[in-house]
Amino acid sequence: MTLHISKELNKNDKQYIDDELYRFNLKHFPKDLGGRYEEINLFLKDEKGKVRGGILSAVCWNWLEIYTVILDEDIRHSGYGAKLLLELEKIALDKKCDFIKVDTLSFQALDFYKKNGYQVFGSIDNVGRDFEHYYLKKDLKVKS
């Protein structure tokens, strides 16, 4: 058999790789988690329905992973970010997640996450040459 490396962009090939990893992971995670994945997105809207910020996240197995948090600059430091996080934490608890995971760069929202109970569990320096990339986690108390 001769194999070669291809750079060809093919959606079917990409889906094959994703599906194979998913099947492999299913063999190792507990059955009750069943390969859980569910997008959870929250939006902060004004009285006209315009999006002013939000959180994009997903339940993955037994945790909730935050992908993106952003608020319009004029409403930052007004408590809206904390309200969004609190609502997301309630959803994570309802979904029986054990923890929430997020990452942020040193010029972004490290202090915000720490203030809201998230703890750094790792970091990488030399990101963009001048910054640090932080990984944070908040353990949740799951309702029985």
HELIX and SHEET records of a PDB file:
HELIX    1   1 LYS A   11  LEU A   26  1                                  16    
HELIX    2   2 LYS A   31  LEU A   33  5                                   3    
HELIX    3   3 GLU A   73  ILE A   75  5                                   3    
HELIX    4   4 TYR A   80  ASP A   94  1                                  15    
HELIX    5   5 LEU A  110  LYS A  115  1                                   6    
SHEET    1   A 6 TYR A  37  LYS A  45  0                                        
SHEET    2   A 6 VAL A  51  CYS A  60 -1                                        
SHEET    3   A 6 TRP A  63  LEU A  71 -1                                        
SHEET    4   A 6 PHE A  99  LEU A 105  1                                        
SHEET    5   A 6 PHE A 131  ASP A 139 -1                                        
SHEET    6   A 6 GLN A 119  VAL A 127 -1                                        
END                                                                             
